[in-house]
Amino acid sequence: MGFPHTPHPRETLVLSKHFGDTDARTYKGWVKRGGYEMLNQALAMEPAAIIEEVKASGLRGRGGAGFPTGLKWSFMPREKKKPHYLCVNADESEPGTFKDREIMRWTPHGLLEGTAIAAHAIQADVTYIYIRGEFTEAWDIMERALAEANAAGVFGKIKIYLHRGAGAYICGEETAMMNSIEGKRGNPRIKPPFPAAAGLFGMPTTINNVETLAAVPLILENGAAWYKGLCLSNPKSTGTKLLSVCGHVQKPGNYEVTMGFPLKDLLYDLCGGMRPGRTLKAVIPGGSSVPILNREEAESTLLDYEGCVEKGTMLGSGGVIVFDDSADLVYQIMRLARFYAHESCAQCTQCREGTAWTTKILERILAGQGKMADLDLLLDLADNMTGKTICVLSDSCAAPVVSGIKKFRNEFEAYITGNRKPVIAA
């Protein structure tokens, strides 16, 4: 089992405080560290009071969308005329992102505590924690933790179940996840109706990400003002963020920093910079589905929701993919397109056909058979794929393609003109 890196002095250890501490995984160990105290307090509180505290903290969804968590909870009907459900999105499948897995590996009871508090706040009768099928280690740890917590009776009337996914990227989309839990094909649903009105089994439902719920007990313990004070730039982005850094850096891994932390400092200070003799070329800051930043943009980006949008990208899930000057971005973008073409549920024509044709055109360019017109064709395809489908998988394929062509067009042209040798077979 891999252990986390030694914390850097500039990290803000909130969610990752107990990463690497095997004793914190157990029920007794978690209780010894103050675990489940906030759940006991929350169960004695009115649900509306918990929602207001989370609203005041500024906590936003850490799964990628960044929607205000307390506001999302407030959409659930106050008068409980039907069963309520809570779904926890632990189907972490965004390429470049691996932070939810670590929360489940090291602090499973922290996730369970936050989940139970959220369930009480939205008056959920049943909760499903939907765990990606490949996370066999995390599943085993969560299963043991849930059994321990149930044996201790800490959840009261709240029922929590683990549900194993089958490795479909699309099931990370909230409505596809609900279909999967119901035993159906994991296709996204058209909205409206929204989950709070008609979600799992047609009942009011809220879906939250692992990292989001893990923060809830800490907010109740330390207060909304404390969490809101964890902010280095824009007051709309509060708290800490776990960032999964991979690629051409010397120290890849999960890093927890205060919102607004400079991306440049993350790369050169915390992660030790590029490999010897190499320079930074590009960064995808929020998982593979967001636009690429060139070096100049990356070195001036602040890691919060607004800071990334200002640079034309998104913080997303916090999967930071780093490319140095040795990277072939045409090839890397093709690999991303190939991933999305493979993972498309094929429900929407623009996505089913668009991702497939995007991949074929990029493969053609890399085989040395591309034409200059292919670049405009790729941009036209991307335009038809963006904002026109039931979910955003199609958009996710288009984002790195469009940003890649706009910022690194010379690399695409080098293959088309023959100035670069083909790297795949025709």
Secondary structure in CASP SS format (residue, H / E / C, confidence):
PFRMAT SS
TARGET T0000
AUTHOR 0000-0000-0000
METHOD secondary structure of the structure
MODEL  1
M C 1.00
G C 1.00
F C 1.00
P C 1.00
H C 1.00
T C 1.00
P C 1.00
H C 1.00
P C 1.00
R C 1.00
E C 1.00
T C 1.00
L C 1.00
V C 1.00
L C 1.00
S C 1.00
K C 1.00
H C 1.00
F C 1.00
G C 1.00
D C 1.00
T H 1.00
D H 1.00
A H 1.00
R H 1.00
T C 1.00
Y H 1.00
K H 1.00
G H 1.00
W H 1.00
V H 1.00
K H 1.00
R C 1.00
G C 1.00
G C 1.00
Y C 1.00
E H 1.00
M H 1.00
L H 1.00
N H 1.00
Q H 1.00
A H 1.00
L H 1.00
A C 1.00
M C 1.00
E C 1.00
P H 1.00
A H 1.00
A H 1.00
I H 1.00
I H 1.00
E H 1.00
E H 1.00
V H 1.00
K H 1.00
A H 1.00
S H 1.00
G C 1.00
L C 1.00
R E 1.00
G C 1.00
R C 1.00
G C 1.00
G C 1.00
A C 1.00
G C 1.00
F C 1.00
P E 1.00
T H 1.00
G H 1.00
L H 1.00
K H 1.00
W H 1.00
S H 1.00
F C 1.00
M C 1.00
P C 1.00
R C 1.00
E C 1.00
K C 1.00
K C 1.00
K C 1.00
P C 1.00
H C 1.00
Y E 1.00
L E 1.00
C E 1.00
V E 1.00
N E 1.00
A E 1.00
D C 1.00
E C 1.00
S C 1.00
E C 1.00
P C 1.00
G C 1.00
T C 1.00
F C 1.00
K C 1.00
D H 1.00
R H 1.00
E H 1.00
I H 1.00
M H 1.00
R H 1.00
W H 1.00
T C 1.00
P H 1.00
H H 1.00
G H 1.00
L H 1.00
L H 1.00
E H 1.00
G H 1.00
T H 1.00
A H 1.00
I H 1.00
A H 1.00
A H 1.00
H H 1.00
A H 1.00
I C 1.00
Q C 1.00
A C 1.00
D C 1.00
V E 1.00
T E 1.00
Y E 1.00
I E 1.00
Y E 1.00
I E 1.00
R C 1.00
G C 1.00
E C 1.00
F C 1.00
T H 1.00
E H 1.00
A H 1.00
W H 1.00
D H 1.00
I H 1.00
M H 1.00
E H 1.00
R H 1.00
A H 1.00
L H 1.00
A H 1.00
E H 1.00
A H 1.00
N H 1.00
A H 1.00
A H 1.00
G C 1.00
V C 1.00
F C 1.00
G C 1.00
K C 1.00
I C 1.00
K E 1.00
I E 1.00
Y E 1.00
L E 1.00
H E 1.00
R E 1.00
G C 1.00
A C 1.00
G C 1.00
A C 1.00
Y H 1.00
I H 1.00
C H 1.00
G H 1.00
E C 1.00
E H 1.00
T H 1.00
A H 1.00
M H 1.00
M H 1.00
N H 1.00
S H 1.00
I H 1.00
E C 1.00
G C 1.00
K C 1.00
R C 1.00
G C 1.00
N C 1.00
P C 1.00
R C 1.00
I C 1.00
K C 1.00
P C 1.00
P C 1.00
F C 1.00
P C 1.00
A C 1.00
A C 1.00
A C 1.00
G C 1.00
L H 1.00
F H 1.00
G H 1.00
M C 1.00
P C 1.00
T E 1.00
T E 1.00
I E 1.00
N E 1.00
N E 1.00
V H 1.00
E H 1.00
T H 1.00
L H 1.00
A H 1.00
A H 1.00
V H 1.00
P H 1.00
L H 1.00
I H 1.00
L H 1.00
E H 1.00
N H 1.00
G C 1.00
A H 1.00
A H 1.00
W H 1.00
Y H 1.00
K H 1.00
G C 1.00
L C 1.00
C C 1.00
L C 1.00
S C 1.00
N C 1.00
P C 1.00
K C 1.00
S C 1.00
T C 1.00
G C 1.00
T E 1.00
K E 1.00
L E 1.00
L E 1.00
S E 1.00
V E 1.00
C E 1.00
G E 1.00
H C 1.00
V E 1.00
Q C 1.00
K C 1.00
P C 1.00
G E 1.00
N E 1.00
Y E 1.00
E E 1.00
V E 1.00
T E 1.00
M C 1.00
G C 1.00
F E 1.00
P E 1.00
L H 1.00
K H 1.00
D H 1.00
L H 1.00
L H 1.00
Y H 1.00
D H 1.00
L H 1.00
C C 1.00
G C 1.00
G C 1.00
M E 1.00
R C 1.00
P C 1.00
G C 1.00
R C 1.00
T C 1.00
L E 1.00
K E 1.00
A E 1.00
V E 1.00
I E 1.00
P C 1.00
G C 1.00
G C 1.00
S C 1.00
S C 1.00
V C 1.00
P C 1.00
I C 1.00
L E 1.00
N E 1.00
R H 1.00
E H 1.00
E H 1.00
A H 1.00
E C 1.00
S C 1.00
T C 1.00
L E 1.00
L E 1.00
D C 1.00
Y H 1.00
E H 1.00
G H 1.00
C H 1.00
V H 1.00
E H 1.00
K C 1.00
G C 1.00
T C 1.00
M C 1.00
L C 1.00
G C 1.00
S C 1.00
G C 1.00
G E 1.00
V E 1.00
I E 1.00
V E 1.00
F E 1.00
D E 1.00
D C 1.00
S C 1.00
A C 1.00
D C 1.00
L H 1.00
V H 1.00
Y H 1.00
Q H 1.00
I H 1.00
M H 1.00
R H 1.00
L H 1.00
A H 1.00
R H 1.00
F H 1.00
Y H 1.00
A H 1.00
H H 1.00
E H 1.00
S C 1.00
C C 1.00
A C 1.00
Q C 1.00
C C 1.00
T H 1.00
Q H 1.00
C H 1.00
R H 1.00
E H 1.00
G H 1.00
T H 1.00
A H 1.00
W H 1.00
T H 1.00
T H 1.00
K H 1.00
I H 1.00
L H 1.00
E H 1.00
R H 1.00
I H 1.00
L H 1.00
A C 1.00
G C 1.00
Q C 1.00
G C 1.00
K C 1.00
M C 1.00
A H 1.00
D H 1.00
L H 1.00
D H 1.00
L H 1.00
L H 1.00
L H 1.00
D H 1.00
L H 1.00
A H 1.00
D H 1.00
N H 1.00
M H 1.00
T C 1.00
G C 1.00
K C 1.00
T C 1.00
I C 1.00
C C 1.00
V C 1.00
L H 1.00
S H 1.00
D H 1.00
S H 1.00
C H 1.00
A H 1.00
A H 1.00
P H 1.00
V H 1.00
V H 1.00
S H 1.00
G H 1.00
I H 1.00
K H 1.00
K H 1.00
F C 1.00
R H 1.00
N H 1.00
E H 1.00
F H 1.00
E H 1.00
A H 1.00
Y H 1.00
I H 1.00
T H 1.00
G C 1.00
N C 1.00
R C 1.00
K C 1.00
P C 1.00
V C 1.00
I C 1.00
A C 1.00
A C 1.00
END
